[in-house]
Amino acid sequence: MLTTNRNSSQVILIDNYNDLLIKQKENMSMIYPDTKFSTPRMQTTIVEREPLLKELDKMLYKKMSIIHAPAGFGKTTMVSNWIHNRNYNDDVLWITLDNRDDSVYHFWLCFTYGLYSQMSSQFEDCLNLFYSYTLYPIESIVNLLVNSLTKVNKQVLIVLDDFHNIQNLDTLHSLRLFLNCIPQNTHILLVSRSKPNLSLSKLRIWDEILELSMEDFQFSVDEIEDFLNKKLNFGLNNRDLMDLFNRTEGWITAIKLIATSLKKNVNKSGIIEHLSDSYRGLDEFLFDEIISEFSLEIQEFIIKTSCLEILNVPLCNYVMERNDSDQVLQSLVNSQMVIFSLDSSENSYRYHSLFAELLKGKLRLKYPNILEEIYIRASKWCEENGYVRNAIRYSIKSGIQDNSVRLIEAFSEKMLYESDYFEFIEYIEALSSSILNNPLILLRYAIALIFTKKFDKLKITLKRKEISIDDEAYSEYKAELLGIKAIAYLCDGNFTKAEEYSKKAIEALNPNSKFRGYVYYNASYILALCNQLDEANDYIDKALLLSEMDHDYNLLIMSICHKSQILNYNLKLSDACDLLKKTLDFISTGHEMSLSATASIYVCLGSLYFEFDDLNNALYFMNKGLESSVATNDISNVVQSYMYLSDIYYANNEKGKAVEYFKLAVNLFGRKALEPFAYQHLIRIVKVAVVLGDMDYAEEITQKCYSLIPDNLKFFYYFARAELLIGQNKYSEAISILEKIESMDYGEINALFSAYMNNQYAVSYYGLKNRKKSCDYIKKVIELSQDAGFVRTPVSYGCAMYDLLSDFIKAECRSKSTDISLLNYAKKLIPHFDEINFNESKLSITQGNLTKRETEILRCLASGLTNQEIAAALFLSTNTVKKHINNIFDKLKVKNRVQAAELFKHFEQ
């Protein structure tokens, strides 16, 4: 039953409307189908949109509500589902309007007939007026309807669906009269593709109207996931869902048609590849439901302007060679076609991206010879009016390379200085490779590739186009050129040359160069990899100072991220965290940053919060970083985000999600062109593989990466290898690897990797039952962990580290020379291991909760055998072994092979 607490309002009857007389009975032959007054049935596969349902609940406290959104945004479906969901069926009169109802006479006949069909006794007199030979003014009918509704002893909701079919001014005026005197128990809901042309200022003043628009009905990413994954079981990953949201902008019909095409594909990954399968259905819907409603002249305007990124009156007039674009654009806005306003003054617009893409296909077919001319005219107008980037894009699309080169050369320095790297790269790559014969463009392209971490493209470019330092064209940018050479050597693994050229770049630096901050940044980047942290820190401080002086905020953010990395290497994690948080505060004050820069901030913060075991903040920042990294295709940050998300979800006991993100990470990690810093991710990726029990993959990826990692960065490989050997319980081999790292000529190992090494040494000697050695190293672990604020690094080693810390605490409590600070930090770490689970797990083995087969497999696992070796030894398939191991983990309440092995050793002892 509909209920409301709306305050009563006086009924005002108006009888001075004399422009229309009712048609006589003999001229009426209208017969209505029952479906015209039937509420559409509820759809079972629709997403449960509770926030939107609650918005619809609010309309019961208003006199009327208006829902206006373009075709395909689920207006009718949502309202009908709300009616069924709230059990309002008996209180609703649903009227589906069509163009025959546009005349004032037919509109009110339809309205009255609907009320009569539902409540015949109260509205028989109203209906008889239409059958009378007497001609009644329409005000009299409206007045009688109001009086009859007043006498109905229940709440009534009247839904007028497809209200965009009502354009007649007389009809709209008569409805406004009705709304101004609508009785207390009646609610009117208009569902329309366009905003109704009704003057309702009086109702708005008294807050008696609820309005919902396209923005309220667009699907969010979460709702797309709910629909495709939970309702249709497609199992799409986060990246596919984000791609789909960006492409469709929440357009529900497009999403449903894409879902239909996806059902035909066994492989649902890479969803954008399947979009073309659904274009035919979208194309038909677009023209049948939207475009066909306009005149042929406006249809031509829509199709020809679909290739424009931004629509404004001067541009459209110039391109279309007309002077009434303001009227056409306003008609498109009023009709609620899929068009968005880009500013509050509504002077600039754009078409829905997928909508525009479909229209451009129609443009190429219908007007094949005009597209180039449109782009040329648009480029010329944009250049003359200061829209440089638009001018370049339109020029590139026109295919006239000479003009494109002229524009890029004229504005590329400004673009680089403003940190529009990705856009600049996009322009260069959209043209033929001959553009790189221009020396200045080639140099600036190389700079952009460096600062966007596209080292694979940089190597290819430098091999194809040899840059000569002595070339006069480059004399002004000699320092930048030397820096590029340094990065090129770095990409080839020649650290000696990279270091040499980075220092030459500093020496050759022009004090007036706009890019001097970047030269210092590059030098710091290279020297940090060469483990010269003091010099790297000096250079990054200069880059920070210069970026502030030049107000180059993107360089500032990039430098801060690198500074935080140097602080990490020096085990100053808290300082790094404070620096990054201050940077976020700076960004929040309104300074616009590139997505690439902000992504790095979020990822760095997420990794620090994970290390501090603050999983909620770690999850929040890592998701933010992932979103921005995916948008800019920053592979290194994407890999890091996936790996940490896998770790975070595993720490939260969400193994399914942990495995999903782990798989996403490994699919990207094997690429040859990751930035040099990214190879340290190998350590984490192997660690997560061990934690998840996928020893076979851990073995595979370490072997694969051995040939990819430059010799000067091989210590990343050896650290990862040691991690794998510890996971396989091959402790002697792990110690040999660690000793090999110490004997290699890499210079002094920085504090961060020294901390990793001490953890690995401690666990390895513990596994070999060498208590003295393990105790020596556990003290170093606690010292370094205390300085850095490490929590997750030691905790990740599970039972072994738990026992070592417990022994250390007991020994320190008995010692007369106790180091209180170390003792307190060791005690601080203990709760993070979840001691109860360890004790319960040991009890589970003792009580014989494992089957005979599970015990055999656990014994093999504790001996360091891989899944394949266990399968061969016990004559089982690898999949069967994996299933048994998962059951063992569940029964023992442990998270990985290391913990399970340690528990079994405790049991044997």
MOLINUR-V757835 format. One record per helix or strand of 2 or more residues. SS is the DSSP state (H for helix, E for strand). FROM is the first residue (numbers start at 0). LEN is the number of residues. If there is no record, write none. Layout:
# MOLINUR-V757835
((SS:FROM:LEN) (SS:FROM:LEN))
This chain:
# MOLINUR-V757835
((H:24:3) (H:33:4) (H:49:12) (E:63:5) (H:74:11) (H:88:3) (E:91:5) (H:98:4) (H:103:15) (H:119:12) (H:137:13) (E:155:6) (H:162:3) (H:168:12) (E:185:7) (H:200:5) (E:208:4) (H:213:4) (H:220:11) (H:237:11) (H:251:11) (H:270:19) (H:290:3) (H:295:10) (E:310:2) (H:312:8) (H:324:10) (E:338:3) (E:347:4) (H:352:14) (H:370:14) (H:387:11) (H:400:17) (H:420:10) (H:432:5) (H:438:13) (H:454:10) (H:471:20) (H:494:13) (H:515:14) (H:532:17) (H:552:17) (H:572:16) (H:594:17) (H:614:18) (H:634:17) (H:654:15) (H:675:16) (H:694:12) (H:710:17) (H:730:13) (H:750:17) (H:770:18) (H:791:4) (H:797:17) (H:819:14) (H:834:12) (H:851:11) (H:866:8) (H:877:15) (H:896:12))
